[in-house]
Amino acid sequence: MIRRPTRGLLAAAALAWAAVACHPRPGDAAPPWGPVVLGDTVELSAFAPAAVLIVDVEQISGAAVAEVHLVRVENPAGDAFSLRVRLAWGADGSAAFRGEGVVLGTVGTYPVQAGGRFVLDVADEVRRARAAVRASSAETGLLVLELVPIAADRPLSDALRVRVAPVVWRAGS
């Protein structure tokens, strides 16, 4: 007996095809009509102060600004901290953990318990990173988000938690 596909099955197949067809592939140019959002929401803390996200530098090559949104800050001790945003590269990804790459910017909140949206001017840094990725054996870049203490003698508080939304890359006007 041959069964006909149900409408639900056909709809699910169509959605799956659309998701695959519309997903950006490495090397795709950044869409000229809007921003590029890459990565996931990450939570950083004193125990896990850095997150490394794979980024196709070609997709963000036209970016003039990067918007960093600190969605939630839990800072009961009221300690001052900064969030450093960096692009790194390397065939094995180890550059991200050695502190290498191009610093896109560093943001800090005031008051220290507040989140917020921050806009970083990244055009020159993205161009440098793109050239470095092309010159290396790396196929992708690494976006590094890292909490850093405000001073070397003031470590991050154990209770500090910072949630960072995906970075939004926008072209210049």
C-alpha positions in Angstrom: 0.0 0.0 0.0 1.4 3.4 -1.0 0.7 6.2 1.5 0.3 9.8 0.4 2.3 12.4 2.3 0.2 14.4 4.7 -0.1 18.2 4.5 1.8 18.4 7.8 4.7 16.4 6.4 4.8 18.5 3.2 4.7 21.7 5.2 7.6 20.4 7.4 9.6 19.5 4.3 9.0 22.9 2.8 10.1 24.7 6.0 13.3 22.5 6.2 14.2 23.3 2.6 13.6 27.0 3.2 15.8 27.0 6.3 18.7 25.3 4.4 18.2 27.5 1.3 18.1 30.7 3.2 20.9 30.0 5.7 24.1 32.0 4.8 26.9 30.0 3.6 30.6 30.8 4.1 31.7 33.2 1.4 28.2 34.6 0.8 28.3 38.4 0.6 26.6 40.4 3.3 23.1 41.3 2.3 22.9 44.9 1.1 19.5 45.4 2.5 20.0 45.0 6.2 22.2 44.1 9.1 24.1 40.8 9.6 23.5 39.0 12.9 25.9 36.3 13.7 26.3 34.2 16.8 24.2 33.3 19.8 23.3 34.9 23.1 26.1 34.1 25.5 26.5 34.3 29.3 29.8 35.3 30.7 31.0 35.1 34.3 34.2 35.1 36.4 34.3 31.3 35.9 33.7 31.5 32.1 34.9 35.0 31.2 35.2 34.5 27.4 33.1 33.2 24.6 34.4 32.4 21.2 32.0 32.4 18.2 32.9 31.4 14.6 32.4 34.3 12.2 32.7 34.4 8.4 34.8 37.6 8.0 33.6 37.8 4.4 30.0 38.2 5.6 30.9 41.2 7.8 33.5 42.7 5.5 31.3 45.7 4.7 30.5 46.4 8.3 31.2 49.9 9.6 29.7 49.4 13.1 29.1 46.5 15.4 26.3 46.8 18.0 26.9 45.0 21.2 23.9 44.6 23.5 24.4 43.6 27.2 21.0 42.2 27.8 21.3 41.4 31.5 24.0 42.2 34.1 23.9 40.5 37.5 26.5 42.3 39.6 25.5 42.1 43.3 29.0 43.2 44.4 28.9 46.3 42.2 32.3 45.5 40.8 33.5 47.5 37.7 34.2 45.5 34.6 34.6 45.8 30.9 33.6 43.7 27.9 36.3 43.5 25.2 35.3 42.5 21.7 37.9 41.0 19.5 38.3 39.3 16.1 40.9 36.6 16.0 41.9 34.0 13.4 44.1 31.0 13.0 43.8 27.5 11.6 43.4 25.9 15.0 41.6 28.7 16.8 44.3 29.0 19.5 44.8 32.7 18.7 41.5 33.4 20.4 42.8 32.1 23.7 46.2 33.7 23.4 44.7 37.2 23.2 45.7 37.7 19.6 43.8 39.4 16.9 42.2 42.8 16.4 40.4 44.5 19.3 37.2 46.0 17.9 36.5 47.8 21.2 35.9 47.7 24.9 32.7 48.7 26.6 31.9 49.4 30.2 28.6 50.0 32.0 27.6 52.8 34.4 26.0 52.1 36.8 27.8 48.8 36.9 24.6 46.8 37.3 23.1 48.2 34.1 23.1 46.7 30.7 22.8 48.6 27.5 23.5 48.9 23.8 26.9 49.9 22.6 28.0 50.9 19.0 31.6 50.2 18.0 33.2 51.8 15.0 34.8 48.7 13.4 35.4 49.5 9.7 39.2 49.6 9.8 39.5 46.7 12.2 37.3 44.5 10.1 39.4 45.3 7.0 42.6 44.4 8.9 41.0 41.1 10.2 39.8 40.2 6.7 43.3 40.7 5.2 44.8 38.7 8.0 42.3 35.8 7.6 43.0 35.7 3.8 46.8 35.7 4.4 46.6 32.9 7.0 45.4 29.3 6.5 42.2 30.1 8.5 38.9 29.8 6.7 36.9 31.8 9.3 37.4 34.4 11.9 36.7 34.1 15.6 34.6 36.7 17.5 35.9 36.8 21.1 33.7 38.3 23.8 35.6 38.6 27.1 35.0 40.1 30.5 38.0 41.9 31.8 38.5 43.4 35.3 38.7 47.2 35.3 42.2 46.9 36.9 44.7 44.0 37.5 44.3 44.2 41.2 40.5 44.1 41.1 39.5 40.6 39.9 36.0 39.8 38.7 33.5 39.0 41.4 32.3 35.3 41.6 28.7 36.5 41.4 29.1 38.5 38.2 27.0 37.3 35.3 26.7 39.2 32.0 24.4 38.1 29.1 25.4 39.4 25.7 23.0 39.2 22.7 24.2 38.3 19.3 26.4 41.1 17.8 24.7 43.0 15.0 27.0 44.2 12.1 25.8 47.2 10.1 27.1 48.7 6.9 28.1 52.4 6.8 25.9 55.0 5.4 
